[in-house]
Amino acid sequence: MMKISYYAYTNKGGRPNNEDSICCGLQNRRGVFVLADGLGGHSSGEVASGLAAQAILEAFRLVLEGQKVPGREDMKTTAVALALEGDLAFWAHVGDSRLYRFSDGQLVFATRDHSVTYMKYLGGEISYMDVYHDDDRSSLLRVLGKSSCQPETGQAELK
């Protein structure tokens, strides 16, 4: 039987409040893990991330409904979700919140950011280390809170 352990860390990133939300659930050989990071500079990012994390655990698209509340029309969030079922892992992500996969002590996979900066990296315009300092790092191409949001998904066997 596989042992499942996890660690969560958030950083408010120089902002007055933390806009990150994390939800985790484990039962028998099943697990669901969700991280949502509200977009700084937009109103109520912490509300958006909390709603998104709950929505992914319960049902998607709650963020779009939340935008109907006055004062929250512009709220958006990134999100990454992981579901474990037996010996399989399934994930979905949107924005620049990341999922890393380790196997035999090695990093073998990380999700790709949906950002202008990451596209610059893929195009060879900047180095990977420049991703963390580029002026466009906050310019996201996909986020929850846009009706055209298209999460990226994947699956793999657990080892």
Phi and psi in radians as a Rosetta constraint file:
Dihedral C 1 N 2 CA 2 C 2 CIRCULARHARMONIC -1.340 0.35
Dihedral N 2 CA 2 C 2 N 3 CIRCULARHARMONIC 2.394 0.35
Dihedral C 2 N 3 CA 3 C 3 CIRCULARHARMONIC -1.591 0.35
Dihedral N 3 CA 3 C 3 N 4 CIRCULARHARMONIC 2.268 0.35
Dihedral C 3 N 4 CA 4 C 4 CIRCULARHARMONIC -1.875 0.35
Dihedral N 4 CA 4 C 4 N 5 CIRCULARHARMONIC 2.155 0.35
Dihedral C 4 N 5 CA 5 C 5 CIRCULARHARMONIC -2.265 0.35
Dihedral N 5 CA 5 C 5 N 6 CIRCULARHARMONIC 2.635 0.35
Dihedral C 5 N 6 CA 6 C 6 CIRCULARHARMONIC -2.564 0.35
Dihedral N 6 CA 6 C 6 N 7 CIRCULARHARMONIC 2.779 0.35
Dihedral C 6 N 7 CA 7 C 7 CIRCULARHARMONIC -2.402 0.35
Dihedral N 7 CA 7 C 7 N 8 CIRCULARHARMONIC 2.423 0.35
Dihedral C 7 N 8 CA 8 C 8 CIRCULARHARMONIC -2.205 0.35
Dihedral N 8 CA 8 C 8 N 9 CIRCULARHARMONIC 2.402 0.35
Dihedral C 8 N 9 CA 9 C 9 CIRCULARHARMONIC -2.443 0.35
Dihedral N 9 CA 9 C 9 N 10 CIRCULARHARMONIC 2.350 0.35
Dihedral C 9 N 10 CA 10 C 10 CIRCULARHARMONIC -2.256 0.35
Dihedral N 10 CA 10 C 10 N 11 CIRCULARHARMONIC 2.751 0.35
Dihedral C 10 N 11 CA 11 C 11 CIRCULARHARMONIC -2.455 0.35
Dihedral N 11 CA 11 C 11 N 12 CIRCULARHARMONIC 2.235 0.35
Dihedral C 11 N 12 CA 12 C 12 CIRCULARHARMONIC -1.274 0.35
Dihedral N 12 CA 12 C 12 N 13 CIRCULARHARMONIC -0.122 0.35
Dihedral C 12 N 13 CA 13 C 13 CIRCULARHARMONIC 1.104 0.35
Dihedral N 13 CA 13 C 13 N 14 CIRCULARHARMONIC 0.683 0.35
Dihedral C 13 N 14 CA 14 C 14 CIRCULARHARMONIC 1.389 0.35
Dihedral N 14 CA 14 C 14 N 15 CIRCULARHARMONIC 0.071 0.35
Dihedral C 14 N 15 CA 15 C 15 CIRCULARHARMONIC -1.608 0.35
Dihedral N 15 CA 15 C 15 N 16 CIRCULARHARMONIC 2.817 0.35
Dihedral C 15 N 16 CA 16 C 16 CIRCULARHARMONIC -1.183 0.35
Dihedral N 16 CA 16 C 16 N 17 CIRCULARHARMONIC -0.438 0.35
Dihedral C 16 N 17 CA 17 C 17 CIRCULARHARMONIC -2.421 0.35
Dihedral N 17 CA 17 C 17 N 18 CIRCULARHARMONIC 2.711 0.35
Dihedral C 17 N 18 CA 18 C 18 CIRCULARHARMONIC -1.458 0.35
Dihedral N 18 CA 18 C 18 N 19 CIRCULARHARMONIC 2.180 0.35
Dihedral C 18 N 19 CA 19 C 19 CIRCULARHARMONIC -1.772 0.35
Dihedral N 19 CA 19 C 19 N 20 CIRCULARHARMONIC 0.238 0.35
Dihedral C 19 N 20 CA 20 C 20 CIRCULARHARMONIC -1.567 0.35
Dihedral N 20 CA 20 C 20 N 21 CIRCULARHARMONIC 2.554 0.35
Dihedral C 20 N 21 CA 21 C 21 CIRCULARHARMONIC -2.355 0.35
Dihedral N 21 CA 21 C 21 N 22 CIRCULARHARMONIC 2.386 0.35
Dihedral C 21 N 22 CA 22 C 22 CIRCULARHARMONIC -2.261 0.35
Dihedral N 22 CA 22 C 22 N 23 CIRCULARHARMONIC 2.303 0.35
Dihedral C 22 N 23 CA 23 C 23 CIRCULARHARMONIC -2.263 0.35
Dihedral N 23 CA 23 C 23 N 24 CIRCULARHARMONIC 2.355 0.35
Dihedral C 23 N 24 CA 24 C 24 CIRCULARHARMONIC -2.373 0.35
Dihedral N 24 CA 24 C 24 N 25 CIRCULARHARMONIC 2.516 0.35
Dihedral C 24 N 25 CA 25 C 25 CIRCULARHARMONIC -2.543 0.35
Dihedral N 25 CA 25 C 25 N 26 CIRCULARHARMONIC 2.235 0.35
Dihedral C 25 N 26 CA 26 C 26 CIRCULARHARMONIC -2.219 0.35
Dihedral N 26 CA 26 C 26 N 27 CIRCULARHARMONIC 2.358 0.35
Dihedral C 26 N 27 CA 27 C 27 CIRCULARHARMONIC -2.717 0.35
Dihedral N 27 CA 27 C 27 N 28 CIRCULARHARMONIC 2.167 0.35
Dihedral C 27 N 28 CA 28 C 28 CIRCULARHARMONIC 0.936 0.35
Dihedral N 28 CA 28 C 28 N 29 CIRCULARHARMONIC -2.140 0.35
Dihedral C 28 N 29 CA 29 C 29 CIRCULARHARMONIC -1.830 0.35
Dihedral N 29 CA 29 C 29 N 30 CIRCULARHARMONIC 0.481 0.35
Dihedral C 29 N 30 CA 30 C 30 CIRCULARHARMONIC -2.103 0.35
Dihedral N 30 CA 30 C 30 N 31 CIRCULARHARMONIC 2.557 0.35
Dihedral C 30 N 31 CA 31 C 31 CIRCULARHARMONIC -2.645 0.35
Dihedral N 31 CA 31 C 31 N 32 CIRCULARHARMONIC 2.565 0.35
Dihedral C 31 N 32 CA 32 C 32 CIRCULARHARMONIC -2.313 0.35
Dihedral N 32 CA 32 C 32 N 33 CIRCULARHARMONIC 2.274 0.35
Dihedral C 32 N 33 CA 33 C 33 CIRCULARHARMONIC -2.299 0.35
Dihedral N 33 CA 33 C 33 N 34 CIRCULARHARMONIC 2.257 0.35
Dihedral C 33 N 34 CA 34 C 34 CIRCULARHARMONIC -2.337 0.35
Dihedral N 34 CA 34 C 34 N 35 CIRCULARHARMONIC 2.351 0.35
Dihedral C 34 N 35 CA 35 C 35 CIRCULARHARMONIC -2.184 0.35
Dihedral N 35 CA 35 C 35 N 36 CIRCULARHARMONIC 2.309 0.35
Dihedral C 35 N 36 CA 36 C 36 CIRCULARHARMONIC -2.284 0.35
Dihedral N 36 CA 36 C 36 N 37 CIRCULARHARMONIC 2.409 0.35
Dihedral C 36 N 37 CA 37 C 37 CIRCULARHARMONIC -2.174 0.35
Dihedral N 37 CA 37 C 37 N 38 CIRCULARHARMONIC 1.843 0.35
Dihedral C 37 N 38 CA 38 C 38 CIRCULARHARMONIC -1.048 0.35
Dihedral N 38 CA 38 C 38 N 39 CIRCULARHARMONIC 2.476 0.35
Dihedral C 38 N 39 CA 39 C 39 CIRCULARHARMONIC -1.292 0.35
Dihedral N 39 CA 39 C 39 N 40 CIRCULARHARMONIC 2.080 0.35
Dihedral C 39 N 40 CA 40 C 40 CIRCULARHARMONIC -1.137 0.35
Dihedral N 40 CA 40 C 40 N 41 CIRCULARHARMONIC 2.599 0.35
Dihedral C 40 N 41 CA 41 C 41 CIRCULARHARMONIC 1.531 0.35
Dihedral N 41 CA 41 C 41 N 42 CIRCULARHARMONIC -0.194 0.35
Dihedral C 41 N 42 CA 42 C 42 CIRCULARHARMONIC -1.899 0.35
Dihedral N 42 CA 42 C 42 N 43 CIRCULARHARMONIC 2.679 0.35
Dihedral C 42 N 43 CA 43 C 43 CIRCULARHARMONIC -1.214 0.35
Dihedral N 43 CA 43 C 43 N 44 CIRCULARHARMONIC 2.488 0.35
Dihedral C 43 N 44 CA 44 C 44 CIRCULARHARMONIC 1.011 0.35
Dihedral N 44 CA 44 C 44 N 45 CIRCULARHARMONIC 0.686 0.35
Dihedral C 44 N 45 CA 45 C 45 CIRCULARHARMONIC -1.025 0.35
Dihedral N 45 CA 45 C 45 N 46 CIRCULARHARMONIC -0.649 0.35
Dihedral C 45 N 46 CA 46 C 46 CIRCULARHARMONIC -1.183 0.35
Dihedral N 46 CA 46 C 46 N 47 CIRCULARHARMONIC -0.547 0.35
Dihedral C 46 N 47 CA 47 C 47 CIRCULARHARMONIC -1.213 0.35
Dihedral N 47 CA 47 C 47 N 48 CIRCULARHARMONIC -0.769 0.35
Dihedral C 47 N 48 CA 48 C 48 CIRCULARHARMONIC -1.060 0.35
Dihedral N 48 CA 48 C 48 N 49 CIRCULARHARMONIC -0.770 0.35
Dihedral C 48 N 49 CA 49 C 49 CIRCULARHARMONIC -1.168 0.35
Dihedral N 49 CA 49 C 49 N 50 CIRCULARHARMONIC -0.689 0.35
Dihedral C 49 N 50 CA 50 C 50 CIRCULARHARMONIC -1.111 0.35
Dihedral N 50 CA 50 C 50 N 51 CIRCULARHARMONIC -0.757 0.35
Dihedral C 50 N 51 CA 51 C 51 CIRCULARHARMONIC -1.133 0.35
Dihedral N 51 CA 51 C 51 N 52 CIRCULARHARMONIC -0.707 0.35
Dihedral C 51 N 52 CA 52 C 52 CIRCULARHARMONIC -1.138 0.35
Dihedral N 52 CA 52 C 52 N 53 CIRCULARHARMONIC -0.761 0.35
Dihedral C 52 N 53 CA 53 C 53 CIRCULARHARMONIC -1.068 0.35
Dihedral N 53 CA 53 C 53 N 54 CIRCULARHARMONIC -0.783 0.35
Dihedral C 53 N 54 CA 54 C 54 CIRCULARHARMONIC -1.113 0.35
Dihedral N 54 CA 54 C 54 N 55 CIRCULARHARMONIC -0.721 0.35
Dihedral C 54 N 55 CA 55 C 55 CIRCULARHARMONIC -1.106 0.35
Dihedral N 55 CA 55 C 55 N 56 CIRCULARHARMONIC -0.700 0.35
Dihedral C 55 N 56 CA 56 C 56 CIRCULARHARMONIC -1.176 0.35
Dihedral N 56 CA 56 C 56 N 57 CIRCULARHARMONIC -0.648 0.35
Dihedral C 56 N 57 CA 57 C 57 CIRCULARHARMONIC -1.239 0.35
Dihedral N 57 CA 57 C 57 N 58 CIRCULARHARMONIC -0.584 0.35
Dihedral C 57 N 58 CA 58 C 58 CIRCULARHARMONIC -1.812 0.35
Dihedral N 58 CA 58 C 58 N 59 CIRCULARHARMONIC -0.981 0.35
Dihedral C 58 N 59 CA 59 C 59 CIRCULARHARMONIC -2.990 0.35
Dihedral N 59 CA 59 C 59 N 60 CIRCULARHARMONIC 2.366 0.35
Dihedral C 59 N 60 CA 60 C 60 CIRCULARHARMONIC -1.112 0.35
Dihedral N 60 CA 60 C 60 N 61 CIRCULARHARMONIC 2.977 0.35
Dihedral C 60 N 61 CA 61 C 61 CIRCULARHARMONIC 1.286 0.35
Dihedral N 61 CA 61 C 61 N 62 CIRCULARHARMONIC 0.248 0.35
Dihedral C 61 N 62 CA 62 C 62 CIRCULARHARMONIC -1.149 0.35
Dihedral N 62 CA 62 C 62 N 63 CIRCULARHARMONIC -0.489 0.35
Dihedral C 62 N 63 CA 63 C 63 CIRCULARHARMONIC -1.062 0.35
Dihedral N 63 CA 63 C 63 N 64 CIRCULARHARMONIC -0.746 0.35
Dihedral C 63 N 64 CA 64 C 64 CIRCULARHARMONIC -1.080 0.35
Dihedral N 64 CA 64 C 64 N 65 CIRCULARHARMONIC -0.655 0.35
Dihedral C 64 N 65 CA 65 C 65 CIRCULARHARMONIC -1.165 0.35
Dihedral N 65 CA 65 C 65 N 66 CIRCULARHARMONIC -0.684 0.35
Dihedral C 65 N 66 CA 66 C 66 CIRCULARHARMONIC -1.121 0.35
Dihedral N 66 CA 66 C 66 N 67 CIRCULARHARMONIC -0.440 0.35
Dihedral C 66 N 67 CA 67 C 67 CIRCULARHARMONIC -1.211 0.35
Dihedral N 67 CA 67 C 67 N 68 CIRCULARHARMONIC -0.228 0.35
Dihedral C 67 N 68 CA 68 C 68 CIRCULARHARMONIC -1.346 0.35
Dihedral N 68 CA 68 C 68 N 69 CIRCULARHARMONIC -0.220 0.35
Dihedral C 68 N 69 CA 69 C 69 CIRCULARHARMONIC -1.354 0.35
Dihedral N 69 CA 69 C 69 N 70 CIRCULARHARMONIC 2.255 0.35
Dihedral C 69 N 70 CA 70 C 70 CIRCULARHARMONIC -0.943 0.35
Dihedral N 70 CA 70 C 70 N 71 CIRCULARHARMONIC 2.337 0.35
Dihedral C 70 N 71 CA 71 C 71 CIRCULARHARMONIC 1.585 0.35
Dihedral N 71 CA 71 C 71 N 72 CIRCULARHARMONIC -0.139 0.35
Dihedral C 71 N 72 CA 72 C 72 CIRCULARHARMONIC -2.094 0.35
Dihedral N 72 CA 72 C 72 N 73 CIRCULARHARMONIC 0.233 0.35
Dihedral C 72 N 73 CA 73 C 73 CIRCULARHARMONIC -1.038 0.35
Dihedral N 73 CA 73 C 73 N 74 CIRCULARHARMONIC -0.480 0.35
Dihedral C 73 N 74 CA 74 C 74 CIRCULARHARMONIC -1.804 0.35
Dihedral N 74 CA 74 C 74 N 75 CIRCULARHARMONIC 0.147 0.35
Dihedral C 74 N 75 CA 75 C 75 CIRCULARHARMONIC -1.237 0.35
Dihedral N 75 CA 75 C 75 N 76 CIRCULARHARMONIC 2.473 0.35
Dihedral C 75 N 76 CA 76 C 76 CIRCULARHARMONIC -2.581 0.35
Dihedral N 76 CA 76 C 76 N 77 CIRCULARHARMONIC 2.821 0.35
Dihedral C 76 N 77 CA 77 C 77 CIRCULARHARMONIC -2.675 0.35
Dihedral N 77 CA 77 C 77 N 78 CIRCULARHARMONIC 2.694 0.35
Dihedral C 77 N 78 CA 78 C 78 CIRCULARHARMONIC -1.566 0.35
Dihedral N 78 CA 78 C 78 N 79 CIRCULARHARMONIC 2.922 0.35
Dihedral C 78 N 79 CA 79 C 79 CIRCULARHARMONIC -2.802 0.35
Dihedral N 79 CA 79 C 79 N 80 CIRCULARHARMONIC 2.591 0.35
Dihedral C 79 N 80 CA 80 C 80 CIRCULARHARMONIC -2.440 0.35
Dihedral N 80 CA 80 C 80 N 81 CIRCULARHARMONIC 2.378 0.35
Dihedral C 80 N 81 CA 81 C 81 CIRCULARHARMONIC -2.333 0.35
Dihedral N 81 CA 81 C 81 N 82 CIRCULARHARMONIC 2.471 0.35
Dihedral C 81 N 82 CA 82 C 82 CIRCULARHARMONIC -2.263 0.35
Dihedral N 82 CA 82 C 82 N 83 CIRCULARHARMONIC 2.281 0.35
Dihedral C 82 N 83 CA 83 C 83 CIRCULARHARMONIC -2.117 0.35
Dihedral N 83 CA 83 C 83 N 84 CIRCULARHARMONIC 2.326 0.35
Dihedral C 83 N 84 CA 84 C 84 CIRCULARHARMONIC -1.948 0.35
Dihedral N 84 CA 84 C 84 N 85 CIRCULARHARMONIC 2.280 0.35
Dihedral C 84 N 85 CA 85 C 85 CIRCULARHARMONIC -2.413 0.35
Dihedral N 85 CA 85 C 85 N 86 CIRCULARHARMONIC 1.800 0.35
Dihedral C 85 N 86 CA 86 C 86 CIRCULARHARMONIC 1.093 0.35
Dihedral N 86 CA 86 C 86 N 87 CIRCULARHARMONIC -2.099 0.35
Dihedral C 86 N 87 CA 87 C 87 CIRCULARHARMONIC -1.748 0.35
Dihedral N 87 CA 87 C 87 N 88 CIRCULARHARMONIC 0.297 0.35
Dihedral C 87 N 88 CA 88 C 88 CIRCULARHARMONIC -2.099 0.35
Dihedral N 88 CA 88 C 88 N 89 CIRCULARHARMONIC 2.570 0.35
Dihedral C 88 N 89 CA 89 C 89 CIRCULARHARMONIC -2.092 0.35
Dihedral N 89 CA 89 C 89 N 90 CIRCULARHARMONIC 2.395 0.35
Dihedral C 89 N 90 CA 90 C 90 CIRCULARHARMONIC -2.216 0.35
Dihedral N 90 CA 90 C 90 N 91 CIRCULARHARMONIC 2.436 0.35
Dihedral C 90 N 91 CA 91 C 91 CIRCULARHARMONIC -2.486 0.35
Dihedral N 91 CA 91 C 91 N 92 CIRCULARHARMONIC 2.803 0.35
Dihedral C 91 N 92 CA 92 C 92 CIRCULARHARMONIC -2.552 0.35
Dihedral N 92 CA 92 C 92 N 93 CIRCULARHARMONIC 2.521 0.35
Dihedral C 92 N 93 CA 93 C 93 CIRCULARHARMONIC -2.624 0.35
Dihedral N 93 CA 93 C 93 N 94 CIRCULARHARMONIC 2.743 0.35
Dihedral C 93 N 94 CA 94 C 94 CIRCULARHARMONIC -2.585 0.35
Dihedral N 94 CA 94 C 94 N 95 CIRCULARHARMONIC 2.365 0.35
Dihedral C 94 N 95 CA 95 C 95 CIRCULARHARMONIC 1.630 0.35
Dihedral N 95 CA 95 C 95 N 96 CIRCULARHARMONIC -2.577 0.35
Dihedral C 95 N 96 CA 96 C 96 CIRCULARHARMONIC -2.032 0.35
Dihedral N 96 CA 96 C 96 N 97 CIRCULARHARMONIC 0.299 0.35
Dihedral C 96 N 97 CA 97 C 97 CIRCULARHARMONIC -1.375 0.35
Dihedral N 97 CA 97 C 97 N 98 CIRCULARHARMONIC 2.361 0.35
Dihedral C 97 N 98 CA 98 C 98 CIRCULARHARMONIC -1.960 0.35
Dihedral N 98 CA 98 C 98 N 99 CIRCULARHARMONIC 2.645 0.35
Dihedral C 98 N 99 CA 99 C 99 CIRCULARHARMONIC -2.050 0.35
Dihedral N 99 CA 99 C 99 N 100 CIRCULARHARMONIC 2.252 0.35
Dihedral C 99 N 100 CA 100 C 100 CIRCULARHARMONIC -1.954 0.35
Dihedral N 100 CA 100 C 100 N 101 CIRCULARHARMONIC 2.483 0.35
Dihedral C 100 N 101 CA 101 C 101 CIRCULARHARMONIC -2.069 0.35
Dihedral N 101 CA 101 C 101 N 102 CIRCULARHARMONIC 2.196 0.35
Dihedral C 101 N 102 CA 102 C 102 CIRCULARHARMONIC -1.964 0.35
Dihedral N 102 CA 102 C 102 N 103 CIRCULARHARMONIC 2.449 0.35
Dihedral C 102 N 103 CA 103 C 103 CIRCULARHARMONIC -2.485 0.35
Dihedral N 103 CA 103 C 103 N 104 CIRCULARHARMONIC 2.240 0.35
Dihedral C 103 N 104 CA 104 C 104 CIRCULARHARMONIC 0.912 0.35
Dihedral N 104 CA 104 C 104 N 105 CIRCULARHARMONIC 0.695 0.35
Dihedral C 104 N 105 CA 105 C 105 CIRCULARHARMONIC 1.351 0.35
Dihedral N 105 CA 105 C 105 N 106 CIRCULARHARMONIC 0.118 0.35
Dihedral C 105 N 106 CA 106 C 106 CIRCULARHARMONIC -2.048 0.35
Dihedral N 106 CA 106 C 106 N 107 CIRCULARHARMONIC 2.477 0.35
Dihedral C 106 N 107 CA 107 C 107 CIRCULARHARMONIC -1.327 0.35
Dihedral N 107 CA 107 C 107 N 108 CIRCULARHARMONIC 2.011 0.35
Dihedral C 107 N 108 CA 108 C 108 CIRCULARHARMONIC -1.928 0.35
Dihedral N 108 CA 108 C 108 N 109 CIRCULARHARMONIC -0.183 0.35
Dihedral C 108 N 109 CA 109 C 109 CIRCULARHARMONIC -2.860 0.35
Dihedral N 109 CA 109 C 109 N 110 CIRCULARHARMONIC 2.464 0.35
Dihedral C 109 N 110 CA 110 C 110 CIRCULARHARMONIC -2.494 0.35
Dihedral N 110 CA 110 C 110 N 111 CIRCULARHARMONIC 2.513 0.35
Dihedral C 110 N 111 CA 111 C 111 CIRCULARHARMONIC -1.117 0.35
Dihedral N 111 CA 111 C 111 N 112 CIRCULARHARMONIC 2.764 0.35
Dihedral C 111 N 112 CA 112 C 112 CIRCULARHARMONIC -1.699 0.35
Dihedral N 112 CA 112 C 112 N 113 CIRCULARHARMONIC 2.281 0.35
Dihedral C 112 N 113 CA 113 C 113 CIRCULARHARMONIC -1.109 0.35
Dihedral N 113 CA 113 C 113 N 114 CIRCULARHARMONIC 2.529 0.35
Dihedral C 113 N 114 CA 114 C 114 CIRCULARHARMONIC -1.743 0.35
Dihedral N 114 CA 114 C 114 N 115 CIRCULARHARMONIC 1.203 0.35
Dihedral C 114 N 115 CA 115 C 115 CIRCULARHARMONIC -2.390 0.35
Dihedral N 115 CA 115 C 115 N 116 CIRCULARHARMONIC 2.787 0.35
Dihedral C 115 N 116 CA 116 C 116 CIRCULARHARMONIC -1.069 0.35
Dihedral N 116 CA 116 C 116 N 117 CIRCULARHARMONIC -0.748 0.35
Dihedral C 116 N 117 CA 117 C 117 CIRCULARHARMONIC -1.051 0.35
Dihedral N 117 CA 117 C 117 N 118 CIRCULARHARMONIC -0.759 0.35
Dihedral C 117 N 118 CA 118 C 118 CIRCULARHARMONIC -1.169 0.35
Dihedral N 118 CA 118 C 118 N 119 CIRCULARHARMONIC -0.609 0.35
Dihedral C 118 N 119 CA 119 C 119 CIRCULARHARMONIC -1.131 0.35
Dihedral N 119 CA 119 C 119 N 120 CIRCULARHARMONIC -0.645 0.35
Dihedral C 119 N 120 CA 120 C 120 CIRCULARHARMONIC -1.073 0.35
Dihedral N 120 CA 120 C 120 N 121 CIRCULARHARMONIC -0.750 0.35
Dihedral C 120 N 121 CA 121 C 121 CIRCULARHARMONIC -1.081 0.35
Dihedral N 121 CA 121 C 121 N 122 CIRCULARHARMONIC -0.839 0.35
Dihedral C 121 N 122 CA 122 C 122 CIRCULARHARMONIC -1.084 0.35
Dihedral N 122 CA 122 C 122 N 123 CIRCULARHARMONIC -0.567 0.35
Dihedral C 122 N 123 CA 123 C 123 CIRCULARHARMONIC -1.435 0.35
Dihedral N 123 CA 123 C 123 N 124 CIRCULARHARMONIC -0.017 0.35
Dihedral C 123 N 124 CA 124 C 124 CIRCULARHARMONIC 1.434 0.35
Dihedral N 124 CA 124 C 124 N 125 CIRCULARHARMONIC 0.160 0.35
Dihedral C 124 N 125 CA 125 C 125 CIRCULARHARMONIC -1.320 0.35
Dihedral N 125 CA 125 C 125 N 126 CIRCULARHARMONIC -0.522 0.35
Dihedral C 125 N 126 CA 126 C 126 CIRCULARHARMONIC -2.391 0.35
Dihedral N 126 CA 126 C 126 N 127 CIRCULARHARMONIC 2.824 0.35
Dihedral C 126 N 127 CA 127 C 127 CIRCULARHARMONIC -1.451 0.35
Dihedral N 127 CA 127 C 127 N 128 CIRCULARHARMONIC 2.928 0.35
Dihedral C 127 N 128 CA 128 C 128 CIRCULARHARMONIC -1.078 0.35
Dihedral N 128 CA 128 C 128 N 129 CIRCULARHARMONIC -0.670 0.35
Dihedral C 128 N 129 CA 129 C 129 CIRCULARHARMONIC -1.159 0.35
Dihedral N 129 CA 129 C 129 N 130 CIRCULARHARMONIC -0.480 0.35
Dihedral C 129 N 130 CA 130 C 130 CIRCULARHARMONIC -1.224 0.35
Dihedral N 130 CA 130 C 130 N 131 CIRCULARHARMONIC -0.315 0.35
Dihedral C 130 N 131 CA 131 C 131 CIRCULARHARMONIC -0.981 0.35
Dihedral N 131 CA 131 C 131 N 132 CIRCULARHARMONIC -0.609 0.35
Dihedral C 131 N 132 CA 132 C 132 CIRCULARHARMONIC -1.392 0.35
Dihedral N 132 CA 132 C 132 N 133 CIRCULARHARMONIC -0.206 0.35
Dihedral C 132 N 133 CA 133 C 133 CIRCULARHARMONIC -2.208 0.35
Dihedral N 133 CA 133 C 133 N 134 CIRCULARHARMONIC -0.006 0.35
Dihedral C 133 N 134 CA 134 C 134 CIRCULARHARMONIC -1.160 0.35
Dihedral N 134 CA 134 C 134 N 135 CIRCULARHARMONIC 2.523 0.35
Dihedral C 134 N 135 CA 135 C 135 CIRCULARHARMONIC -1.101 0.35
Dihedral N 135 CA 135 C 135 N 136 CIRCULARHARMONIC -0.433 0.35
Dihedral C 135 N 136 CA 136 C 136 CIRCULARHARMONIC -1.653 0.35
Dihedral N 136 CA 136 C 136 N 137 CIRCULARHARMONIC 0.180 0.35
Dihedral C 136 N 137 CA 137 C 137 CIRCULARHARMONIC -1.090 0.35
Dihedral N 137 CA 137 C 137 N 138 CIRCULARHARMONIC -0.383 0.35
Dihedral C 137 N 138 CA 138 C 138 CIRCULARHARMONIC -1.618 0.35
Dihedral N 138 CA 138 C 138 N 139 CIRCULARHARMONIC -0.025 0.35
Dihedral C 138 N 139 CA 139 C 139 CIRCULARHARMONIC -1.532 0.35
Dihedral N 139 CA 139 C 139 N 140 CIRCULARHARMONIC 1.721 0.35
Dihedral C 139 N 140 CA 140 C 140 CIRCULARHARMONIC -1.684 0.35
Dihedral N 140 CA 140 C 140 N 141 CIRCULARHARMONIC 2.455 0.35
Dihedral C 140 N 141 CA 141 C 141 CIRCULARHARMONIC -1.590 0.35
Dihedral N 141 CA 141 C 141 N 142 CIRCULARHARMONIC -0.453 0.35
Dihedral C 141 N 142 CA 142 C 142 CIRCULARHARMONIC -2.358 0.35
Dihedral N 142 CA 142 C 142 N 143 CIRCULARHARMONIC 2.304 0.35
Dihedral C 142 N 143 CA 143 C 143 CIRCULARHARMONIC -2.633 0.35
Dihedral N 143 CA 143 C 143 N 144 CIRCULARHARMONIC 2.709 0.35
Dihedral C 143 N 144 CA 144 C 144 CIRCULARHARMONIC -1.301 0.35
Dihedral N 144 CA 144 C 144 N 145 CIRCULARHARMONIC 2.323 0.35
Dihedral C 144 N 145 CA 145 C 145 CIRCULARHARMONIC 2.117 0.35
Dihedral N 145 CA 145 C 145 N 146 CIRCULARHARMONIC -0.125 0.35
Dihedral C 145 N 146 CA 146 C 146 CIRCULARHARMONIC -1.910 0.35
Dihedral N 146 CA 146 C 146 N 147 CIRCULARHARMONIC 2.304 0.35
Dihedral C 146 N 147 CA 147 C 147 CIRCULARHARMONIC -1.124 0.35
Dihedral N 147 CA 147 C 147 N 148 CIRCULARHARMONIC -0.348 0.35
Dihedral C 147 N 148 CA 148 C 148 CIRCULARHARMONIC -1.592 0.35
Dihedral N 148 CA 148 C 148 N 149 CIRCULARHARMONIC 0.208 0.35
Dihedral C 148 N 149 CA 149 C 149 CIRCULARHARMONIC -1.010 0.35
Dihedral N 149 CA 149 C 149 N 150 CIRCULARHARMONIC 2.280 0.35
Dihedral C 149 N 150 CA 150 C 150 CIRCULARHARMONIC -2.219 0.35
Dihedral N 150 CA 150 C 150 N 151 CIRCULARHARMONIC 1.704 0.35
Dihedral C 150 N 151 CA 151 C 151 CIRCULARHARMONIC -1.123 0.35
Dihedral N 151 CA 151 C 151 N 152 CIRCULARHARMONIC 2.674 0.35
Dihedral C 151 N 152 CA 152 C 152 CIRCULARHARMONIC -1.674 0.35
Dihedral N 152 CA 152 C 152 N 153 CIRCULARHARMONIC 2.437 0.35
Dihedral C 152 N 153 CA 153 C 153 CIRCULARHARMONIC -2.218 0.35
Dihedral N 153 CA 153 C 153 N 154 CIRCULARHARMONIC 2.852 0.35
Dihedral C 153 N 154 CA 154 C 154 CIRCULARHARMONIC -2.886 0.35
Dihedral N 154 CA 154 C 154 N 155 CIRCULARHARMONIC 2.994 0.35
Dihedral C 154 N 155 CA 155 C 155 CIRCULARHARMONIC -2.686 0.35
Dihedral N 155 CA 155 C 155 N 156 CIRCULARHARMONIC 2.719 0.35
Dihedral C 155 N 156 CA 156 C 156 CIRCULARHARMONIC -2.755 0.35
Dihedral N 156 CA 156 C 156 N 157 CIRCULARHARMONIC 2.791 0.35
Dihedral C 156 N 157 CA 157 C 157 CIRCULARHARMONIC -1.425 0.35
Dihedral N 157 CA 157 C 157 N 158 CIRCULARHARMONIC 2.416 0.35
Dihedral C 157 N 158 CA 158 C 158 CIRCULARHARMONIC -1.436 0.35
Dihedral N 158 CA 158 C 158 N 159 CIRCULARHARMONIC 2.440 0.35
